[in-house]
Amino acid sequence: MKHMDGKDFTMHWWEASGHICFYNARGEVSRLLIRQLQEEAVKVVCQHPSGIRLMPLAREVHNQHPEAPFASIPPVLRSLGRITFTNVISRPERGLFVPIRMGALQAAGPAVREEEFHLPLAEFIEGDVEELTAAVPMGSQSLSGPWRLPDIVGVYRRCAGDSFSWTPEVLAVEVRGTTEDILTAYGQAAAHQLFAAKTYLALPHTLSFSDRRELVARCQLHGLGLILFGPSPRDEYTALVPARRCPPAPDEAQRFSERLRAHDEEKFRILFG
């Protein structure tokens, strides 16, 4: 069936025998194999772990074949993840294409311990996200009772040579190596806001799209930052939601620093000088 997309004949296109057919600039009929376009789309989707929408995906594919009418691209991509390439692409919601990576991750080897992400995350937050004075991995340690230390503690404080002084601000990061109990992780991160001026929650990027959307909304509402990381400690880290500065309770911030000093004097000196 022919599709008429405008007065210019170069915009006309139709499907025939597994091809997209269209007129080129010389008025001649050109063909593109639909399977080839879909395979190129799969490559693009696999480059977006968080997923990509239909129109941005169509533009990426069209960049590879600018001679074809753009309107011919989206229709041949709509079957991805539903009829074709269902083992590679999932469609969690209409118009969204997400690569299926869980099988590849599980086959990659033994699971990495959560603690192995702490130092790279501390370096990422200290230098790339917040430009902190210092950030230190604390590990999964408790202070007293059910309350745990943040997995990473950072601080922004006055350094030698600064022309004026200010009260140090604490940054806390709660890290989880799996997405099995994100509600508990979210609650623990929110608890750190009692003494931290900024708080982040760090989770694997294998988080489902629906959970990711829910977390982004909740983090934006309550001022929490959200960081996603890859299966390896040296993979890419993405600050999906920036943390909002929320003034902590002064007495709780003071109590936290005193408890931290009693718990680990060396790390306290690194943070607070």
N, C-alpha and C positions, 0 to 999 in steps of 0.2 A: 504494500500500500504506500502510495506517495504522500509525503508530508510537505505542506506548503508553509514556509516560515517567513515569507516576505516576497516583495516584487522582484528582487534580484534572483536570477536563476541559479546563482551559486549557493543560495540558501536552501534550495530544494534537495530533499534526500528521501530515500526509501530503503526498505530492507528486502533482500532477495538472496536466497540460498546461503544463509549464514553470513551475509556481508551487509555492510552499510554502503549504499550506492549514492553518489552525489555528483554534481557537475563541478568540474574544476574551472579555473579562471579562463581557460581556452574554450569552454563550452563542451568539453569532452567528459564522458562518464568515468569516474574513478571509483574504486572499491577499497574497502577496508574490512578485514576479517573481524567479525564480532568477537570471536574467541581471543584474538590478539589484544583487542582493547580491554577485555575483561582481565586478561593475565597482567597487563600493565597496571590496571586498577588494583589488583591484589598486591602488587609490589608496593604501591603507594600506601595502601591500608596498613601493611605490615610495618611501615615506617612511622605509624602513629599509634603507639600502644594505648593511648586514651581514646582512640576512635576518631573518625573523620566523617563529616556530613556529606550528603550527596553532591551538592553543588561545588564545594571546594574540591571534592574528589574528581568530579567531572572536569573542572578547570585544570587540575594536574594532568589528567589524561589528555585533554585537548592541547596542552602545551607540547605534547609529544607528536601530535598530528594537527597542527594549526590549519592545514588545508581543508579539513572536514568542517562542516557546519557545527557550531557548538551545540545547537539544539538536538543533534543526533546522538550526542554522547550520553546524557542522563538516562534515556530509555533503555539502553543496552546494559546499564549498570544496575538497574533495579532488581535484577534476578540474583545478584551476588548475595551469598549467604542464605538464600531461601531455596533456590533451585540449583544454582551452580556454585561450586567452591564452598560448599557447606562445611567442609572439614577444615577450612582455613579462616573463614570469616563468619562472625556471628552478627545478628541484627537484634540487639536488645530493645530497640525502639525504632519507630518509623524514621527513615532517613539517616540512620546512624550505622556506620560500618566499623566493626571492632575486630582486630585480629585475635584469633584463638591461639593463645600461647601457653596455656596451662600444661598441655601434654609435653611441649618442648621443655618447659621449666622443670617438670618432674623427671624428665629423662636426662637432664643436664648433669645430674650427680647428686651427692648427699646435700641435705639442706645446710645452709650457712647459719651459724649461730648468730643470734640477734646482737650479741656484744661486738661482733666483728664490724657492724655498721656504725658503732658509736663514734669512733675516731674520725672516719671520713665525713660523717655528718657534722661533727663538731667543727672540722676544718671548713666545710661548705658553709655553715651558718656564720662562722666567725669572719670569713673573708668575702663571701659572695652574697650573702643575704642581708646581714645586719652590720657588718664592719665593727664587730665587737672588740673590746680591749683584749679579752681572753675568753675561751670556751674550753671546758674540760669534761671528758666523759666520766660519769660517776659510777656506772654499772648499776645492776639491779640490787640496790642496797636499801634497807629500811632505816629510818631514823628512830622511830619508836611507835609501837602499836601498829595499826594497819597502814599508816602513812609512809609512803616510799619517797626516797630521793628521786628527783627527775633523773632520767638517764643521762642527760647532758645539762650542765649548768654553764651559762655564759654571763658575762658582766660587762657593762659599759661604765667606765669610771675615769676620773681625772688621772692624767699621766704627767710625768715631769715635763716641764716646758709649757704646759697649758696655762693660759693667762688668767683663768678663773676656775673655781672649783664648783662641784655640784654633788648631790647625793648619788652614790652608785645605783645603777639599775640592774636588776637581775633578769636574765632570760632563762626560761626553762623549756626543755624538750622532752616529751614522752615518746619513746620509740617502741614499736611493736614489729616483730619479724614476720608475723602472720596476720591475716585478716579475719581470724576466727572469732574474736571477741572485741570488735571495734567499739561497742558501746561502753565496755569497761575502760578501754583505752581513752575514749573521749572523756569519760567522767574523771579519770585520773589526771588528764591534761588540764581539765577545767579546775580541778582542785589546786593545781599549781598557781593559778591566778591569784590566790590568796596572798602570796608573797612575791610573785614575779611580775614585772612591768609588762613583759611580753611572754607569750607561751605558744609553743608549736607542738603539733601532733605529727609524727612521722610514721608512714605506713608503706607497705609494698605497693607498687603500681598495678599489681594483679587485683586490686580492689575492683569489685564489680561496678558497672556503670551506675546502677541504681544507688548503691551504697555511696559511691563517690559524689553523686549529685546531692544526696541527703547530707553528707558530711560537709560539703562546700557551703550549703545553705546554713547549717548550724554553726560552722566556724565563722562565717561572715556575720551571723547574728550576734554571737557572743565574743567576738574579737580574737578567737584562736587562729593561729596560722596552721596551714596544712602543707606538709612536704611528702612527696612520693619518691620512692627510690626503686632501683632495679634489683634483680635477683642476686647480683654480685656486689660486694662492698665498694667496688671501684666503678660501678655503673653510673649512669647519669642520675643526678638528683634534681628534682623540680619543685620549686616553691609555688604550689598551686594557689594558695591563699596567703597573702602577707598577714602577719600578726599585727593586731592593733594595740597601741599602747593603752593599757588599762592600769591606772594608779593602784598599787597594792595597798593593803592595810599596813601602815607604818610599823605598828607593833609586831605584826606577823613577819614582816620582812626582817626586822631586827632579830626576832626569835629564830628565824630560819638561819640567818648568818651565824648566830651563836651556836646553834646545834650543828651546823656544818663544820664550824671550826673545831668543835669538840670531837666530831666524827673523823675528820681527816684534815689535820693541820697543814700538810703540804699543799693539798689542792686549794685550801682556803687562801694560802699565801699567793698561789698562782693567780687566783681570781681577784683578790682584793688588795694584793700588794703588801 
